[in-house]
């Protein structure tokens, strides 16, 4: 409630309390005793009704304001849901699963799957600092930037460089975002990635597990920040897991990354279900985003059939 409305509400409560005081002491100003009780009762009634009416008007005004805010939040959530991808093109040899759970009505996490030329796929994940509407607005801004840049290039370095300059110039100093940009070559399984201060993704295969560590600082901190790209490989039968810190913060224990690595080492088809089961509602205090990409063991057959 705004400060002015709080002051009016306290004044209304004071008038109601003063009416009860005058009725109990039979005096409006102690120790002056009113000689005519009729005058006292009328004054008490006026004081009480004045406080009652002012308080009701103030609370009704605040109720209307909050109802309008809730309607705006609901509309913002519906818009944000349309921005998050729900369906993806069928990529031969690959399976994609996602899980997104905002902590509030709207969240500050962003993820995207964009098909690129030359049999490439862009996977983008970002986690904006803060929660609620400000974080959601910045996440939508990042999505628009990623989509526009993807029409020009698929170099993760270009994504990080341009988005970092934009955020540094047009957002408050206390707002930044960690981000991942990974370009997957569908034919070879090669991953070209840039990790801007984000939680390291996990690449697992039948015989090894690799964490893709940060290659730069979060976006929006410094306009002249330096970034670099690295490469990795997604083998046949392997999987790539991208997630935000809301997932690791929701896992009980001191080593949540180890739990995720153990789940990724399991070659069953219920990997996403096992990951979601790790989320403990008692520890969940942030948006949770999970993006799981599996390369099927028979992808080589699918690719050869597609080329014929």
C-alpha positions in Angstrom: 0.0 0.0 0.0 1.4 3.5 -0.9 2.5 5.7 2.0 -0.3 8.2 1.6 -2.9 5.4 1.8 -1.3 3.9 4.8 -1.4 7.4 6.6 -5.2 7.7 5.7 -5.9 4.2 6.9 -4.1 4.8 10.3 -6.0 8.0 10.7 -9.3 6.2 10.1 -8.4 3.6 12.7 -7.4 6.3 15.1 -10.9 8.0 14.7 -12.6 4.7 15.4 -10.4 4.0 18.5 -11.0 7.5 19.7 -14.8 7.0 19.4 -14.5 3.9 21.7 -12.3 5.9 24.1 -14.9 8.7 24.3 -17.7 6.3 24.9 -15.9 4.5 27.7 -14.7 7.7 29.5 -17.9 9.6 28.7 -15.7 12.5 27.6 -14.3 13.8 24.4 -11.4 15.6 26.1 -10.5 14.3 29.5 -11.3 15.4 32.2 -14.0 17.5 30.6 -17.3 15.6 31.2 -20.0 16.5 28.7 -23.2 17.6 30.6 -25.5 16.2 27.9 -25.0 12.6 27.0 -27.0 13.0 23.8 -24.3 15.4 22.4 -21.6 12.9 23.5 -23.3 10.0 21.8 -23.8 11.9 18.5 -20.1 13.0 18.5 -19.0 9.4 19.2 -21.2 8.1 16.4 -19.8 10.7 14.0 -16.2 10.0 14.9 -16.8 6.2 14.5 -18.6 6.6 11.1 -16.0 9.0 9.8 -13.2 6.4 10.5 -15.3 3.6 9.2 -16.1 5.3 5.9 -12.6 6.5 5.3 -11.1 3.1 6.1 -13.6 1.4 3.8 -12.9 3.8 0.9 -9.1 3.4 1.4 -9.3 -0.4 1.5 -11.6 -0.6 -1.5 -9.3 1.6 -3.5 -6.3 -0.6 -2.6 -8.3 -3.7 -3.5 -9.1 -2.3 -7.0 -5.5 -1.4 -7.5 -4.2 -4.8 -6.5 -6.9 -6.5 -8.7 -5.6 -4.5 -11.7 -2.0 -5.5 -10.8 -3.0 -9.2 -10.7 -4.7 -8.9 -14.0 -1.5 -7.4 -15.5 0.6 -10.2 -14.0 -1.8 -12.8 -15.4 -1.6 -11.2 -18.8 2.2 -11.0 -18.5 2.4 -14.7 -17.7 0.3 -15.6 -20.7 2.5 -13.6 -22.9 5.7 -15.1 -21.4 4.2 -18.6 -22.0 3.9 -17.8 -25.7 7.5 -16.7 -25.8 8.8 -20.0 -24.3 9.0 -22.8 -27.0 6.6 -25.7 -26.4 7.0 -27.6 -29.6 10.1 -28.2 -31.7 10.9 -29.4 -35.2 11.7 -33.1 -35.4 15.4 -33.5 -35.7 16.5 -36.9 -37.0 18.7 -38.6 -34.5 17.9 -36.2 -31.6 15.3 -36.0 -28.8 14.6 -32.8 -27.0 12.8 -32.4 -23.6 12.2 -29.3 -21.6 10.9 -28.4 -18.1 10.1 -24.9 -16.9 8.7 -23.9 -13.6 8.7 -20.2 -12.6 8.9 -19.4 -8.9 6.4 -16.6 -9.2 3.7 -15.8 -11.7 6.4 -14.8 -14.2 10.0 -15.8 -14.2 13.4 -14.5 -15.2 14.6 -17.6 -17.0 14.8 -17.9 -20.8 15.4 -20.8 -23.0 15.1 -21.4 -26.7 15.7 -23.9 -29.5 16.3 -22.4 -32.9 16.9 -24.3 -36.1 19.8 -22.9 -38.1 21.0 -23.4 -41.7 23.6 -26.2 -42.5 21.9 -28.7 -40.2 22.7 -26.8 -37.0 20.6 -26.1 -33.9 21.0 -23.2 -31.4 20.3 -23.9 -27.8 20.1 -20.7 -25.7 19.5 -20.5 -21.9 19.7 -17.3 -19.8 19.0 -16.6 -16.1 18.3 -13.0 -15.3 19.2 -11.6 -11.8 16.3 -11.1 -9.6 12.7 -12.4 -9.8 9.3 -11.3 -10.8 8.2 -8.8 -13.5 11.6 -6.9 -13.9 13.4 -10.1 -14.5 10.7 -11.3 -16.9 10.9 -8.1 -18.9 14.7 -8.4 -19.3 14.4 -12.1 -20.2 11.9 -11.2 -23.0 14.4 -8.6 -24.2 17.1 -11.2 -24.4 14.9 -13.5 -26.3 14.2 -10.8 -28.9 17.9 -10.1 -29.2 18.7 -13.8 -29.7 16.0 -14.3 -32.3 17.2 -11.2 -34.3 20.9 -12.2 -34.1 20.1 -15.8 -35.1 18.9 -14.5 -38.5 22.4 -13.1 -39.2 24.8 -15.5 -37.7 25.1 -18.7 -35.6 28.4 -17.8 -33.9 28.0 -18.0 -30.1 30.6 -15.3 -29.7 28.5 -12.8 -31.7 25.5 -13.6 -29.5 27.4 -12.9 -26.3 29.2 -9.8 -27.6 26.1 -8.0 -28.9 23.8 -8.9 -26.0 26.4 -7.9 -23.5 26.8 -4.5 -25.1 23.1 -4.0 -25.2 22.5 -4.9 -21.6 25.4 -2.9 -20.4 24.1 0.2 -22.2 20.3 -0.1 -21.6 19.8 -1.8 -18.3 20.4 -0.8 -14.7 23.8 -1.6 -13.2 22.4 -4.1 -10.8 20.8 -6.2 -13.6 22.7 -8.8 -15.4 22.2 -12.3 -16.9 24.1 -15.5 -17.0 23.7 -17.3 -20.4 24.6 -20.3 -22.5 24.8 -20.3 -26.3 25.4 -23.8 -27.8 25.4 -24.5 -31.5 25.0 -28.2 -32.3 26.1 -29.6 -35.6 23.5 -32.4 -36.2 25.7 -34.4 -38.6 28.8 -34.7 -36.4 27.5 -34.0 -33.0 30.0 -31.2 -32.5 29.1 -28.5 -29.9 30.4 -25.0 -30.2 29.5 -23.2 -27.0 30.0 -20.0 -25.0 29.2 -20.0 -21.2 28.7 -16.5 -19.8 29.0 -17.2 -16.1 26.2 -19.9 -16.2 25.9 -23.2 -14.5 28.1 -25.6 -16.5 26.1 -27.8 -18.8 26.7 -31.6 -18.6 27.6 -33.7 -21.6 27.4 -37.4 -20.9 28.2 -40.5 -22.9 28.4 -44.1 -22.2 32.0 -43.8 -20.8 32.5 -40.2 -19.6 30.9 -37.1 -18.3 32.0 -33.5 -19.1 31.1 -30.2 -17.6 31.2 -27.2 -20.0 32.7 -24.6 -17.7 32.3 -20.8 -18.0 34.2 -19.1 -20.8 33.3 -15.5 -19.7 31.5 -13.4 -17.1 27.7 -12.8 -17.0 26.2 -10.5 -19.6 25.6 -6.9 -18.7 28.3 -6.3 -16.2 30.9 -4.7 -18.3 30.5 -3.4 -21.9 34.1 -4.4 -22.8 34.0 -7.9 -21.3 35.9 -10.6 -23.1 34.4 -14.0 -24.2 35.6 -17.0 -26.0 34.1 -20.1 -27.5 35.0 -23.7 -26.9 34.1 -27.0 -28.6 32.9 -30.3 -27.3 31.3 -33.4 -28.8 27.9 -35.1 -28.2 28.5 -38.7 -29.0 25.8 -41.2 -30.3 23.8 -42.4 -27.3 24.9 -39.4 -25.3 23.0 -36.5 -23.8 23.4 -32.8 -23.1 21.8 -31.2 -20.1 21.3 -27.4 -19.8 19.8 -25.9 -16.6 19.6 -22.8 -14.4 20.7 -22.5 -10.8 17.1 -22.9 -9.7 17.5 -26.6 -10.3 20.7 -27.1 -8.3 19.4 -24.9 -5.5 16.3 -27.2 -5.3 18.3 -30.4 -4.8 18.9 -31.4 -1.2 22.5 -32.0 -0.2 25.9 -30.3 -0.6 26.7 -31.7 -4.1 23.8 -31.2 -6.4 25.9 -31.4 -9.5 27.0 -34.9 -8.5 23.3 -35.9 -8.3 22.8 -34.6 -11.8 25.8 -36.4 -13.1 24.6 -39.7 -11.6 21.2 -39.2 -13.3 22.8 -38.4 -16.6 24.9 -41.6 -16.4 21.7 -43.6 -16.3 21.0 -44.5 -19.9 17.2 -45.1 -19.3 14.6 -43.0 -21.2 13.3 -41.6 -18.0 16.1 -39.1 -17.5 13.9 -36.0 -17.5 11.5 -37.6 -15.0 14.5 -38.5 -12.7 15.8 -34.9 -12.9 12.4 -33.5 -12.0 12.1 -35.8 -9.1 15.2 -34.2 -7.6 13.4 -30.9 -7.2 12.5 -30.5 -3.5 9.7 -28.0 -3.0 11.2 -27.0 0.4 14.3 -25.7 -1.2 12.7 -24.3 -4.4 13.1 -20.5 -4.2 13.9 -19.7 -7.8 12.8 -20.4 -11.4 13.7 -23.9 -12.6 14.6 -24.5 -16.3 15.9 -27.7 -17.7 16.7 -28.5 -21.3 17.7 -32.1 -22.2 19.0 -33.1 -25.6 19.7 -36.8 -26.4 21.5 -38.1 -29.4 20.1 -41.5 -30.2 22.4 -44.4 -30.8 21.0 -45.0 -34.2 21.4 -41.4 -35.4 24.0 -42.6 -38.0 21.3 -44.7 -39.6 18.8 -41.8 -39.6 21.4 -39.5 -41.2 22.3 -42.0 -43.9 18.6 -42.6 -44.7 18.0 -38.8 -44.9 20.8 -38.3 -47.3 19.6 -41.0 -49.7 
